[in-house]
């Protein structure tokens, strides 16, 4: 493969690169067949800012491969199937949702897009730093999976602290509700399916902005790893639609987190 010197690289248009990060750094040249092959081989070595950036780079690379007549043997099966990227077996889910997002949108107008982008950036940064995997991000909701429950807890705490410290425009109050739940969902070509996913969504919905609720299943994986400043306070056992048995929920209490919340929403005391 002919090397690209600095001058030649600088003269290439942005379209000649599969990935351009938020700082404008251009990576994975795809200007000719040899560089496309190299980009296919090096794709997994690149640290992308988030899964959306990875997806965009993947599509640009595949289009370049088609343009230059390069067959991406093995690349498609390794990159396009979600089950190859997400953890399987016993996993811990982190689900979050922005509280009163409709009110925020009404108040901030066009400025809400920047707020939503900041929230998502904070979440992705904390999840990536903790070794988690982004599963999905739609509207004001965020869904991530972790192999280790303590990592999920650490990410949740980091997210709430960062959101609380962020200087939001127009003195807006931006809070997210977060739930952690562990289980053994099925991992299919379209992502996770199973009761654990539905339970995590129920727990997230019942939480309040700024709060982290932890299911009994997730608590068993983090209880012995808590530091001296962190505790899980029982909120009681509740019944949720679609779940047969009552579920005990716990609230994360540690430095930098709000502690006083109303009872869980839309849940019946068992």
C-alpha positions as CSV (number, residue, x, y, z in Angstrom):
1,X,0.0,0.0,0.0
2,X,1.5,3.4,-1.0
3,X,1.9,5.5,2.1
4,X,0.1,8.9,2.4
5,X,2.5,11.7,3.2
6,X,1.2,14.7,5.2
7,X,0.8,16.9,2.1
8,X,-1.1,14.3,0.1
9,X,-3.3,13.4,3.1
10,X,-4.1,17.1,3.7
11,X,-5.2,17.5,0.1
12,X,-7.7,14.7,0.3
13,X,-11.4,15.7,0.8
14,X,-13.3,14.6,3.8
15,X,-15.1,12.1,1.7
16,X,-11.8,10.2,1.4
17,X,-12.0,9.2,5.1
18,X,-14.3,6.7,6.8
19,X,-14.3,8.5,10.1
20,X,-14.0,12.1,11.1
21,X,-14.3,12.7,14.9
22,X,-15.9,15.7,16.6
23,X,-12.5,17.5,16.7
24,X,-12.2,17.2,13.0
25,X,-9.5,14.5,13.0
26,X,-9.7,12.4,9.9
27,X,-9.1,8.6,10.2
28,X,-9.2,5.5,8.0
29,X,-8.4,6.8,4.5
30,X,-10.5,5.1,1.8
31,X,-9.3,7.0,-1.2
32,X,-8.2,3.9,-3.2
33,X,-8.5,0.1,-3.1
34,X,-5.4,-0.5,-1.1
35,X,-6.4,2.0,1.6
36,X,-9.9,0.5,1.7
37,X,-8.4,-2.9,2.4
38,X,-6.3,-1.4,5.2
39,X,-9.3,0.4,6.7
40,X,-11.2,-2.9,6.7
41,X,-8.4,-4.6,8.6
42,X,-7.9,-1.7,11.1
43,X,-11.5,-0.9,11.7
44,X,-11.7,-2.6,15.1
45,X,-8.6,-0.9,16.3
46,X,-10.2,2.6,16.1
47,X,-11.7,4.1,19.2
48,X,-14.9,5.6,18.0
49,X,-16.6,8.3,20.1
50,X,-19.9,6.4,20.2
51,X,-21.8,3.7,18.4
52,X,-23.5,6.2,16.0
53,X,-20.1,7.3,14.8
54,X,-19.0,3.7,14.4
55,X,-22.1,3.0,12.3
56,X,-21.5,6.0,10.1
57,X,-17.9,5.0,9.5
58,X,-18.9,1.4,8.8
59,X,-21.4,2.5,6.1
60,X,-18.9,4.8,4.5
61,X,-16.3,2.1,4.4
62,X,-18.6,-0.4,2.9
63,X,-19.7,2.1,0.2
64,X,-16.0,2.7,-0.6
65,X,-15.3,-1.0,-0.8
66,X,-18.1,-1.4,-3.3
67,X,-16.9,1.6,-5.3
68,X,-13.3,0.3,-5.5
69,X,-14.3,-3.3,-6.1
70,X,-13.0,-4.6,-2.8
71,X,-14.8,-7.6,-1.3
72,X,-15.1,-7.1,2.5
73,X,-14.8,-10.8,3.3
74,X,-15.6,-11.4,6.9
75,X,-16.1,-7.7,7.7
76,X,-19.8,-7.6,7.3
77,X,-20.5,-10.6,9.5
78,X,-18.1,-9.3,12.2
79,X,-19.4,-5.7,12.2
80,X,-23.1,-5.7,11.2
81,X,-24.5,-8.3,13.6
82,X,-25.4,-6.7,16.9
83,X,-24.9,-10.0,18.8
84,X,-21.2,-9.8,17.9
85,X,-20.8,-6.5,19.7
86,X,-23.1,-6.8,22.7
87,X,-22.4,-8.9,25.8
88,X,-24.4,-12.1,26.2
89,X,-25.4,-14.3,29.1
90,X,-25.9,-12.6,32.4
91,X,-25.8,-8.8,31.8
92,X,-26.8,-5.7,33.6
93,X,-28.9,-3.1,31.8
94,X,-28.8,0.7,32.3
95,X,-31.9,2.5,31.1
96,X,-32.4,6.2,31.3
97,X,-35.0,8.8,30.3
98,X,-35.0,12.6,30.5
99,X,-37.7,13.7,33.0
100,X,-40.3,16.2,31.7
101,X,-38.6,16.4,28.3
102,X,-41.8,17.8,26.7
103,X,-41.8,20.7,29.1
104,X,-38.1,21.3,28.4
105,X,-38.7,21.3,24.7
106,X,-41.5,23.8,25.1
107,X,-39.3,26.1,27.2
108,X,-36.1,25.9,25.3
109,X,-37.4,25.6,21.7
110,X,-34.6,25.0,19.2
111,X,-32.2,25.1,22.1
112,X,-33.4,21.7,23.3
113,X,-31.5,19.9,20.6
114,X,-28.2,21.1,22.1
115,X,-29.4,20.0,25.5
116,X,-30.4,16.6,24.3
117,X,-27.0,16.3,22.5
118,X,-25.2,17.2,25.7
119,X,-27.1,14.6,27.7
120,X,-26.3,11.9,25.2
121,X,-22.6,12.9,25.1
122,X,-22.4,12.7,28.9
123,X,-24.1,9.3,29.0
124,X,-22.0,7.9,26.2
125,X,-18.8,9.1,27.8
126,X,-19.6,7.6,31.2
127,X,-20.8,4.3,29.7
128,X,-17.7,4.0,27.5
129,X,-15.4,4.8,30.4
130,X,-17.0,2.1,32.5
131,X,-16.7,-0.5,29.7
132,X,-20.4,-0.6,28.9
133,X,-22.0,-1.1,25.5
134,X,-24.6,1.2,24.0
135,X,-27.6,-0.8,22.9
136,X,-30.0,1.9,21.7
137,X,-30.7,5.6,21.9
138,X,-34.0,6.9,20.8
139,X,-35.4,10.4,21.6
140,X,-34.8,11.1,25.3
141,X,-34.1,7.4,26.2
142,X,-30.8,5.6,26.4
143,X,-30.2,1.9,26.8
144,X,-26.8,0.3,27.6
145,X,-25.6,-3.1,28.7
146,X,-22.7,-4.2,31.0
147,X,-21.0,-7.4,31.7
148,X,-20.3,-6.4,35.3
149,X,-23.0,-4.9,37.6
150,X,-20.5,-2.6,39.5
151,X,-19.5,-1.0,36.1
152,X,-23.1,-0.2,35.4
153,X,-23.5,1.3,38.9
154,X,-20.4,3.4,38.4
155,X,-21.6,4.7,35.1
156,X,-25.0,5.6,36.5
157,X,-23.4,7.6,39.3
158,X,-21.0,9.3,37.0
159,X,-23.9,10.3,34.7
160,X,-26.0,11.8,37.5
161,X,-23.1,13.7,38.9
162,X,-22.2,15.1,35.5
163,X,-25.7,16.1,34.6
164,X,-26.1,17.9,38.0
165,X,-22.9,19.8,37.4
166,X,-23.7,20.8,33.8
167,X,-24.5,24.6,33.3
168,X,-27.7,24.2,31.4
169,X,-29.0,27.1,29.3
170,X,-31.7,29.4,30.7
171,X,-31.2,27.8,34.1
172,X,-33.1,24.8,32.9
173,X,-33.4,21.8,35.2
174,X,-32.3,18.8,33.2
175,X,-32.7,15.5,35.1
176,X,-32.7,11.9,34.0
177,X,-34.2,8.9,35.7
178,X,-32.0,5.8,35.7
179,X,-32.7,2.1,36.4
180,X,-30.3,-0.8,36.7
181,X,-31.5,-4.4,36.3
182,X,-29.7,-7.7,35.7
183,X,-30.9,-10.8,33.9
184,X,-30.3,-13.3,31.1
185,X,-32.0,-11.9,28.0
186,X,-31.8,-13.5,24.6
187,X,-29.5,-11.7,22.2
188,X,-30.9,-11.7,18.6
189,X,-29.9,-10.1,15.3
190,X,-32.0,-7.1,16.4
191,X,-30.8,-6.8,19.9
192,X,-32.0,-8.0,23.4
193,X,-35.4,-9.5,23.9
194,X,-36.9,-11.0,27.0
195,X,-38.6,-10.3,30.3
196,X,-35.4,-8.6,31.7
197,X,-35.6,-5.9,29.1
198,X,-39.3,-5.2,29.9
199,X,-38.6,-5.2,33.7
200,X,-35.7,-2.7,33.3
201,X,-38.0,-0.4,31.3
202,X,-40.7,-0.6,34.0
203,X,-38.2,0.2,36.7
204,X,-36.8,3.2,34.7
205,X,-40.3,4.6,34.2
206,X,-41.1,4.5,37.9
207,X,-38.0,6.5,38.9
208,X,-37.7,10.2,39.2
209,X,-35.3,12.7,37.6
210,X,-31.9,12.6,39.3
211,X,-32.6,9.2,40.9
212,X,-31.0,5.8,40.3
213,X,-33.1,2.8,41.2
214,X,-31.6,-0.7,41.4
215,X,-33.5,-3.9,41.2
216,X,-32.9,-6.7,43.6
217,X,-31.3,-8.7,40.8
218,X,-28.8,-5.9,40.1
219,X,-28.2,-5.2,43.8
220,X,-26.9,-8.8,44.4
221,X,-24.1,-8.0,41.9
222,X,-23.0,-4.7,43.4
223,X,-23.7,-5.0,47.2
224,X,-20.2,-6.3,48.1
225,X,-18.4,-3.8,45.9
226,X,-19.8,-0.6,47.4
227,X,-17.4,1.9,48.8
228,X,-17.9,3.5,52.3
229,X,-19.7,6.5,50.8
230,X,-22.3,4.6,48.8
231,X,-25.3,2.7,50.0
232,X,-28.4,1.1,48.5
233,X,-31.5,2.1,50.5
234,X,-34.6,-0.1,50.1
235,X,-37.6,1.6,48.7
236,X,-39.9,-1.4,49.3
237,X,-41.4,-4.1,47.2
238,X,-43.7,-3.1,44.3
239,X,-45.9,-4.7,41.7
240,X,-45.5,-3.8,38.1
241,X,-47.7,-4.4,35.1
242,X,-46.5,-7.5,33.2
243,X,-44.3,-8.8,36.1
244,X,-45.7,-11.7,38.0
245,X,-43.9,-11.2,41.3
246,X,-43.3,-8.1,43.4
247,X,-40.0,-6.4,42.8
248,X,-37.9,-4.8,45.6
249,X,-36.2,-1.6,44.5
250,X,-33.3,0.2,46.0
251,X,-32.1,3.8,45.7
252,X,-28.5,4.7,45.2
253,X,-27.3,7.2,47.8
254,X,-23.8,8.7,47.6
255,X,-22.0,12.0,47.4
256,X,-23.2,14.3,44.7
257,X,-26.6,12.7,44.2
258,X,-30.0,14.0,45.3
259,X,-31.5,11.9,48.0
260,X,-35.1,13.0,48.5
261,X,-37.7,11.7,46.1
262,X,-41.4,10.8,46.1
263,X,-42.4,7.2,46.1
264,X,-41.9,5.3,42.8
265,X,-44.3,6.3,40.0
266,X,-47.0,4.0,38.6
267,X,-46.1,1.2,40.9
268,X,-48.3,-0.5,43.5
269,X,-46.9,-1.4,46.9
270,X,-46.8,-5.1,47.4
